[in-house]
Amino acid sequence: MANNAIVNMFRIKELRDRIFFTFVILAVFRLGCVLTIPGIDASALITYFNDLASRNRNAFASYMDFFAGGAFSNFSVFMLGVMPYISTQIILQLALIIFPSLKRMAQEDGGQRRVAAWTRVGTVFVCLIQSLAVTVYANNIPGAVILESPIAFRLLAMLTVTTGAMITVWLGDQITARGIGNGISILIFAGIVARLPHAVVELVGKVKNPNDNDINPVFLIVALLMFIAVIALVVYEQQGERKIPVHYAKRVVGRKMYGGQNTYIPFKINPSGVIPVIFASSFLTFPLQIVSSFGASQNSARWIARLSAILTPTGLWYNVLLVLLIIFFAYFYTQVTLNPTEIAKNIRENGGSIPGIRTDKTEEYMQKVLNRLVLPGSLYLAAIAVLPTIIQNLFGFPQSIAMLMGGTSLLILVGVDLDTMSQIEAQLKMHHSEGLVKRGKLRSRNL
């Protein structure tokens, strides 16, 4: 029998168990995305969101649904997904930069476990705030709440949604430990993929409907070609890297000689990966959810309604803020993960040097290289992030399809797919089997 990589994936017991375990966890996650929280009438939700979609006022719900796999409009137990956890991570990462004492504590023995514990505790508080906004949003939907006591519904909904969000984080951790790849990223990936069939059906319906032919078939072909080109660009960018050569001088320790070799430090073209886009989207989602929830009331203040309009995902100001936050988080995350001072210190301590660069100028040179990579990389991420809005406004595509052709969703789909393939590739190589590609190799990436 031919040595097929797909067959080998299921021949190797360890890899087969990891794949099956990942599928089981994803099945549990998808089940939780369709279980409506207690006290909610599911039929009233369907009527309400269908009415919003018919009037093109479903932008916020569609945005939240896309990353939660429809869990938000279902008011399911997993409706918040992993976004509260990511938001808490952002807050703690900023705190570690602002407060040097916290950073020193995190670098001590057991410090990372403390930071992880604080992240989970902080996630609970973020979930409680967002779940409170969810209860307000639900009360503004006619006929959605069936419990007579508002206090009982609020407490029950907050407890259910918060517990569901923490279970989602736990499921992601289980995939990371016993499955394949980064569990949190795979859950977001699963939520996006779950919306694909509905988005395709909606697009086909708009093209075929003669009474409401909003999309020209020529525009559809042009958009699909653009979509293929963007995917190729994303894959090329994710795989590209800049290699910094480093030469280590020979050292004699006792009777042994060390060093005397040439190596390199690989810097990706986009060092921060898709993290800035996820951080920026999560940063804007939190106030967006609260404002949209309170702004849905007819008795809301006028400034809340204006703020809700400003923070609409398809609006100008939202995309301007998104671009600025992506550039900020690109620089911020790169400085955290690739600190030029620490890299230069490690090179000097190990007797290394960069050819053509003075030893005392190593840090300055590394910072210069990173700046040259971060700026175009962040602008590239920002362009991909605002692409859905451009496609939606230019071609008249529905938001569900427009978000697939660019933005966070496309970057996550490509990035997680490459990461998962690289991990399977490593497992196959470790067991002396052919990998997923015949030539070259897949480079892993952290999401």
Secondary structure per residue as TSV (DSSP state, phi and psi in degrees):
chain	resnum	aa	ss	phi	psi
A	1	M	-	360.0	140.3
A	2	A	-	-63.8	146.7
A	3	N	-	-80.3	90.0
A	4	N	-	-98.1	133.8
A	5	A	H	-64.2	-38.5
A	6	I	H	-65.6	-40.9
A	7	V	H	-65.2	-41.0
A	8	N	H	-64.2	-29.5
A	9	M	H	-58.7	-34.9
A	10	F	H	-98.5	-7.0
A	11	R	H	-79.1	-35.7
A	12	I	S	-78.7	118.7
A	13	K	H	-61.4	-45.6
A	14	E	H	-61.6	-45.6
A	15	L	H	-67.9	-39.7
A	16	R	H	-62.1	-41.7
A	17	D	H	-64.6	-39.0
A	18	R	H	-66.3	-40.0
A	19	I	H	-66.5	-46.7
A	20	F	H	-63.5	-40.1
A	21	F	H	-63.1	-40.4
A	22	T	H	-62.3	-43.0
A	23	F	H	-63.8	-37.6
A	24	V	H	-65.0	-44.9
A	25	I	H	-63.8	-40.0
A	26	L	H	-65.3	-35.7
A	27	A	H	-64.6	-40.9
A	28	V	H	-64.0	-41.6
A	29	F	H	-62.1	-44.6
A	30	R	H	-66.2	-33.9
A	31	L	H	-64.1	-42.5
A	32	G	H	-67.1	-21.4
A	33	C	T	-77.0	-13.2
A	34	V	T	-112.9	-2.6
A	35	L	-	-87.2	109.1
A	36	T	B	-69.9	142.2
A	37	I	-	-66.6	153.2
A	38	P	T	-60.7	144.9
A	39	G	T	88.9	8.0
A	40	I	B	-117.8	136.2
A	41	D	-	-90.9	110.8
A	42	A	H	-63.5	-35.2
A	43	S	H	-65.7	-35.7
A	44	A	H	-66.5	-34.9
A	45	L	H	-64.7	-43.7
A	46	I	H	-60.6	-45.3
A	47	T	H	-62.6	-43.2
A	48	Y	H	-65.7	-49.5
A	49	F	H	-72.7	-30.9
A	50	N	H	-65.4	-37.1
A	51	D	H	-67.4	-40.1
A	52	L	H	-63.7	-41.8
A	53	A	H	-64.9	-37.5
A	54	S	H	-67.8	-25.8
A	55	R	T	-101.1	10.9
A	56	N	T	55.6	39.7
A	57	R	-	-121.7	29.2
A	58	N	-	-108.7	24.9
A	59	A	H	-61.9	-47.7
A	60	F	H	-66.3	-46.5
A	61	A	H	-62.7	-39.8
A	62	S	H	-64.8	-39.4
A	63	Y	H	-63.4	-46.6
A	64	M	H	-67.2	-38.7
A	65	D	H	-64.3	-34.5
A	66	F	H	-64.8	-34.3
A	67	F	H	-93.2	-10.8
A	68	A	H	-111.4	7.8
A	69	G	T	64.2	36.9
A	70	G	T	84.6	4.2
A	71	A	T	-70.5	-27.7
A	72	F	T	-71.9	-50.6
A	73	S	T	-68.2	-19.4
A	74	N	T	-82.1	-10.1
A	75	F	T	50.0	50.3
A	76	S	B	-86.3	174.0
A	77	V	T	-68.9	-21.1
A	78	F	T	-105.4	27.0
A	79	M	T	-65.8	-25.4
A	80	L	T	-84.7	-18.4
A	81	G	T	60.6	-141.7
A	82	V	T	-103.6	5.2
A	83	M	H	-61.6	-39.7
A	84	P	H	-59.6	-37.3
A	85	Y	H	-65.7	-42.5
A	86	I	H	-66.4	-40.4
A	87	S	H	-60.7	-41.4
A	88	T	H	-65.7	-38.4
A	89	Q	H	-59.9	-40.4
A	90	I	H	-60.4	-46.5
A	91	I	H	-61.5	-44.1
A	92	L	H	-69.2	-37.9
A	93	Q	H	-63.1	-40.6
A	94	L	H	-63.9	-39.8
A	95	A	H	-64.5	-37.1
A	96	L	H	-66.2	-30.1
A	97	I	H	-77.9	-40.7
A	98	I	H	-72.8	-39.5
A	99	F	-	-108.6	105.3
A	100	P	H	-60.4	-31.6
A	101	S	H	-63.1	-38.1
A	102	L	H	-67.1	-37.0
A	103	K	H	-66.5	-41.4
A	104	R	H	-63.1	-40.2
A	105	M	H	-64.4	-38.6
A	106	A	H	-67.1	-26.5
A	107	Q	H	-85.8	-9.2
A	108	E	S	-76.0	171.2
A	109	D	T	-65.4	123.0
A	110	G	T	83.8	2.4
A	111	G	H	-67.4	-37.0
A	112	Q	H	-65.2	-34.2
A	113	R	H	-66.6	-36.7
A	114	R	H	-65.2	-44.0
A	115	V	H	-61.9	-40.9
A	116	A	H	-63.2	-39.8
A	117	A	H	-66.6	-41.4
A	118	W	H	-64.2	-35.8
A	119	T	H	-62.2	-42.5
A	120	R	H	-68.5	-39.5
A	121	V	H	-64.8	-43.0
A	122	G	H	-63.9	-34.4
A	123	T	H	-61.5	-36.7
A	124	V	H	-61.2	-44.8
A	125	F	H	-65.7	-41.2
A	126	V	H	-63.2	-40.2
A	127	C	H	-63.0	-39.9
A	128	L	H	-63.5	-40.5
A	129	I	H	-66.4	-46.6
A	130	Q	H	-68.2	-36.6
A	131	S	H	-67.4	-32.1
A	132	L	H	-62.9	-41.8
A	133	A	H	-63.6	-34.1
A	134	V	H	-64.1	-41.0
A	135	T	H	-64.9	-37.4
A	136	V	H	-65.5	-41.9
A	137	Y	H	-61.8	-42.2
A	138	A	H	-65.3	-38.4
A	139	N	H	-66.3	-21.5
A	140	N	T	-87.9	-2.8
A	141	I	S	-93.6	119.7
A	142	P	T	-59.2	123.5
A	143	G	T	75.3	6.7
A	144	A	T	-76.5	-40.9
A	145	V	B	-89.7	123.4
A	146	I	-	-106.5	-7.6
A	147	L	-	-79.0	139.0
A	148	E	S	-75.1	-35.3
A	149	S	-	-87.8	114.7
A	150	P	H	-62.5	-37.0
A	151	I	H	-66.8	-42.4
A	152	A	H	-63.0	-41.8
A	153	F	H	-64.9	-42.3
A	154	R	H	-63.3	-45.5
A	155	L	H	-66.3	-43.0
A	156	L	H	-65.1	-42.4
A	157	A	H	-67.4	-42.6
A	158	M	H	-63.0	-42.9
A	159	L	H	-64.8	-43.4
A	160	T	H	-67.2	-46.9
A	161	V	H	-67.3	-41.3
A	162	T	H	-63.9	-44.9
A	163	T	H	-61.8	-41.5
A	164	G	H	-62.1	-39.8
A	165	A	H	-65.6	-41.3
A	166	M	H	-69.0	-34.8
A	167	I	H	-64.7	-38.3
A	168	T	H	-60.8	-44.1
A	169	V	H	-62.3	-40.4
A	170	W	H	-63.8	-40.3
A	171	L	H	-61.7	-40.8
A	172	G	H	-62.3	-40.1
A	173	D	H	-64.4	-36.2
A	174	Q	H	-66.5	-38.5
A	175	I	H	-64.8	-40.7
A	176	T	H	-62.4	-42.0
A	177	A	H	-79.8	-39.8
A	178	R	H	-121.8	-3.1
A	179	G	S	-112.5	-143.5
A	180	I	S	-119.9	123.5
A	181	G	S	84.8	-173.1
A	182	N	-	-76.1	114.6
A	183	G	H	-62.1	-41.5
A	184	I	H	-61.6	-43.0
A	185	S	H	-65.6	-39.2
A	186	I	H	-66.9	-34.9
A	187	L	H	-65.4	-41.9
A	188	I	H	-64.2	-41.1
A	189	F	H	-58.9	-44.7
A	190	A	H	-64.2	-38.8
A	191	G	H	-63.9	-39.2
A	192	I	H	-68.7	-45.5
A	193	V	H	-62.3	-35.1
A	194	A	H	-63.4	-22.5
A	195	R	T	-90.4	-7.0
A	196	L	H	-60.3	-50.4
A	197	P	H	-58.3	-43.7
A	198	H	H	-63.1	-40.0
A	199	A	H	-66.1	-41.4
A	200	V	H	-65.8	-43.1
A	201	V	H	-61.5	-40.9
A	202	E	H	-64.7	-39.9
A	203	L	H	-66.2	-46.5
A	204	V	H	-61.6	-39.1
A	205	G	H	-62.4	-38.2
A	206	K	H	-71.6	-29.4
A	207	V	H	-77.6	-38.6
A	208	K	H	-84.2	-22.7
A	209	N	-	-72.6	111.5
A	210	P	G	-71.1	-23.6
A	211	N	G	-82.5	-18.8
A	212	D	G	-139.3	58.4
A	213	N	-	-82.0	73.0
A	214	D	-	-75.2	-22.3
A	215	I	S	-116.0	121.7
A	216	N	-	-76.8	132.6
A	217	P	H	-55.9	-31.7
A	218	V	H	-64.7	-42.6
A	219	F	H	-61.8	-35.9
A	220	L	H	-63.1	-44.1
A	221	I	H	-64.1	-43.5
A	222	V	H	-61.7	-43.2
A	223	A	H	-65.2	-38.7
A	224	L	H	-66.1	-40.7
A	225	L	H	-63.3	-39.7
A	226	M	H	-63.5	-39.1
A	227	F	H	-62.4	-44.7
A	228	I	H	-63.3	-41.4
A	229	A	H	-64.4	-39.9
A	230	V	H	-65.7	-41.1
A	231	I	H	-61.1	-45.0
A	232	A	H	-60.2	-40.9
A	233	L	H	-64.7	-42.3
A	234	V	H	-64.2	-45.1
A	235	V	H	-62.0	-44.5
A	236	Y	H	-61.8	-42.1
A	237	E	H	-68.5	-40.1
A	238	Q	H	-67.2	-29.6
A	239	Q	H	-88.8	-19.5
A	240	G	-	-74.4	151.7
A	241	E	E	-153.9	156.2
A	242	R	E	-108.5	124.7
A	243	K	E	-100.1	123.2
A	244	I	E	-98.7	112.2
A	245	P	E	-69.0	140.2
A	246	V	E	-134.0	130.5
A	247	H	E	-111.8	128.3
A	248	Y	E	-104.7	126.5
A	249	A	-	-73.3	158.4
A	250	K	-	-73.4	139.6
A	251	R	E	-132.2	141.7
A	252	V	E	-107.8	118.2
A	253	V	E	-120.5	106.8
A	254	G	T	68.2	-122.8
A	255	R	T	-102.8	7.1
A	256	K	E	-111.5	150.3
A	257	M	E	-112.4	130.6
A	258	Y	E	-119.9	158.9
A	259	G	-	85.1	-153.7
A	260	G	-	72.8	27.1
A	261	Q	-	-124.9	158.4
A	262	N	E	-108.1	132.6
A	263	T	E	-142.1	-168.5
A	264	Y	E	-151.1	157.5
A	265	I	E	-105.7	116.7
A	266	P	E	-84.3	124.7
A	267	F	E	-113.4	124.8
A	268	K	E	-67.3	153.6
A	269	I	S	-57.5	-37.5
A	270	N	S	-117.7	89.9
A	271	P	T	-59.6	-31.7
A	272	S	T	-87.8	-5.6
A	273	G	T	63.3	-142.1
A	274	V	T	-92.0	-0.1
A	275	I	H	-56.3	-45.4
A	276	P	H	-58.3	-36.7
A	277	V	H	-68.4	-42.8
A	278	I	H	-64.4	-44.6
A	279	F	H	-61.4	-46.8
A	280	A	H	-64.4	-42.1
A	281	S	H	-64.0	-43.3
A	282	S	H	-66.1	-38.3
A	283	F	H	-62.6	-37.5
A	284	L	H	-84.3	-24.6
A	285	T	H	-67.6	-36.8
A	286	F	H	-61.0	-56.4
A	287	P	H	-67.3	-29.2
A	288	L	H	-63.5	-42.1
A	289	Q	H	-66.1	-43.8
A	290	I	H	-67.5	-45.5
A	291	V	H	-64.4	-42.1
A	292	S	H	-66.0	-35.6
A	293	S	H	-67.2	-49.0
A	294	F	H	-76.4	-26.7
A	295	G	H	-74.4	-13.1
A	296	A	T	-73.9	-17.6
A	297	S	S	-74.1	142.7
A	298	Q	T	-70.4	-22.9
A	299	N	T	-94.8	11.4
A	300	S	-	-68.9	153.7
A	301	A	-	-67.7	154.9
A	302	R	H	-65.4	-34.5
A	303	W	H	-69.9	-28.8
A	304	I	H	-67.7	-40.8
A	305	A	H	-64.0	-40.3
A	306	R	H	-66.0	-42.1
A	307	L	H	-64.3	-37.4
A	308	S	H	-62.7	-39.8
A	309	A	H	-67.2	-37.1
A	310	I	H	-65.6	-38.4
A	311	L	T	-88.6	12.7
A	312	T	-	-64.5	131.9
A	313	P	T	-57.5	-23.9
A	314	T	T	-94.4	1.3
A	315	G	S	-82.1	164.1
A	316	L	H	-66.6	-49.8
A	317	W	H	-66.8	-34.5
A	318	Y	H	-60.7	-45.2
A	319	N	H	-70.7	-32.1
A	320	V	H	-64.5	-46.6
A	321	L	H	-62.5	-38.5
A	322	L	H	-61.9	-44.0
A	323	V	H	-62.7	-45.9
A	324	L	H	-63.6	-40.5
A	325	L	H	-69.0	-36.0
A	326	I	H	-63.3	-44.5
A	327	I	H	-63.3	-42.5
A	328	F	H	-63.0	-49.5
A	329	F	H	-69.2	-27.0
A	330	A	H	-63.6	-46.6
A	331	Y	H	-67.6	-42.4
A	332	F	H	-62.9	-49.7
A	333	Y	H	-68.1	-35.5
A	334	T	H	-65.2	-40.5
A	335	Q	H	-66.4	-31.3
A	336	V	H	-74.3	-45.7
A	337	T	H	-86.8	-30.6
A	338	L	S	-125.5	69.1
A	339	N	-	-72.3	114.6
A	340	P	H	-58.8	-34.6
A	341	T	H	-64.1	-45.4
A	342	E	H	-69.0	-38.8
A	343	I	H	-63.4	-45.9
A	344	A	H	-63.4	-38.1
A	345	K	H	-63.8	-43.4
A	346	N	H	-64.6	-38.2
A	347	I	H	-64.0	-45.5
A	348	R	H	-66.0	-41.5
A	349	E	H	-65.7	-25.6
A	350	N	T	-98.3	13.3
A	351	G	T	72.9	27.9
A	352	G	E	-101.3	164.4
A	353	S	E	-156.7	154.7
A	354	I	-	-95.1	123.2
A	355	P	T	-54.7	130.4
A	356	G	T	84.3	-0.8
A	357	I	S	-120.6	128.3
A	358	R	-	-62.7	148.4
A	359	T	G	-59.1	-40.5
A	360	D	G	-76.6	-7.0
A	361	K	G	-104.7	8.3
A	362	T	H	-62.7	-45.5
A	363	E	H	-62.2	-43.6
A	364	E	H	-63.0	-40.0
A	365	Y	H	-66.3	-43.5
A	366	M	H	-62.5	-40.9
A	367	Q	H	-64.1	-39.4
A	368	K	H	-64.5	-42.2
A	369	V	H	-64.6	-44.1
A	370	L	H	-64.0	-39.9
A	371	N	H	-62.6	-39.0
A	372	R	H	-67.7	-26.3
A	373	L	H	-86.5	-39.3
A	374	V	H	-68.8	-44.2
A	375	L	H	-61.0	-55.6
A	376	P	H	-65.1	-32.5
A	377	G	H	-64.7	-41.6
A	378	S	H	-69.4	-37.5
A	379	L	H	-66.3	-36.4
A	380	Y	H	-62.6	-45.1
A	381	L	H	-62.7	-41.5
A	382	A	H	-63.8	-39.5
A	383	A	H	-64.4	-41.5
A	384	I	H	-66.0	-36.4
A	385	A	H	-67.9	-36.3
A	386	V	H	-90.5	-2.8
A	387	L	H	-59.8	-39.3
A	388	P	H	-57.2	-42.0
A	389	T	H	-64.3	-40.2
A	390	I	H	-64.2	-45.3
A	391	I	H	-63.6	-41.1
A	392	Q	H	-65.9	-42.0
A	393	N	H	-79.3	-30.8
A	394	L	H	-83.0	-44.4
A	395	F	H	-103.3	-8.5
A	396	G	-	73.8	24.4
A	397	F	-	-72.7	150.8
A	398	P	-	-64.8	153.2
A	399	Q	H	-60.6	-35.7
A	400	S	H	-60.2	-39.9
A	401	I	H	-78.3	-39.7
A	402	A	H	-59.8	-38.2
A	403	M	H	-69.8	-24.0
A	404	L	H	-74.3	-28.2
A	405	M	T	-87.5	7.0
A	406	G	S	178.7	-172.1
A	407	G	H	76.5	-163.9
A	408	T	H	-59.4	-39.3
A	409	S	H	-61.0	-46.2
A	410	L	H	-65.5	-43.0
A	411	L	H	-62.6	-39.9
A	412	I	H	-68.6	-43.9
A	413	L	H	-58.6	-48.3
A	414	V	H	-69.6	-44.6
A	415	G	H	-64.2	-46.7
A	416	V	H	-66.6	-37.4
A	417	D	H	-63.1	-44.5
A	418	L	H	-64.3	-40.4
A	419	D	H	-64.9	-44.4
A	420	T	H	-64.9	-42.7
A	421	M	H	-62.9	-38.6
A	422	S	H	-66.8	-36.0
A	423	Q	H	-71.7	-38.8
A	424	I	H	-64.6	-39.8
A	425	E	H	-58.2	-44.5
A	426	A	H	-64.6	-40.3
A	427	Q	H	-63.7	-42.4
A	428	L	H	-65.3	-42.3
A	429	K	H	-64.4	-36.9
A	430	M	H	-64.9	-31.7
A	431	H	T	-96.7	19.4
A	432	H	T	60.6	39.4
A	433	S	-	-114.8	160.8
A	434	E	-	-66.2	145.4
A	435	G	-	-82.2	-167.4
A	436	L	S	-80.9	-17.8
A	437	V	-	-123.0	145.8
A	438	K	S	-79.3	-35.2
A	439	R	S	-124.0	148.7
A	440	G	S	72.9	-158.2
A	441	K	-	-152.3	162.5
A	442	L	-	-96.2	133.4
A	443	R	-	-95.4	129.3
A	444	S	-	-74.3	157.5
A	445	R	-	-142.0	152.1
A	446	N	-	-100.9	133.0
A	447	L	-	-112.5	360.0
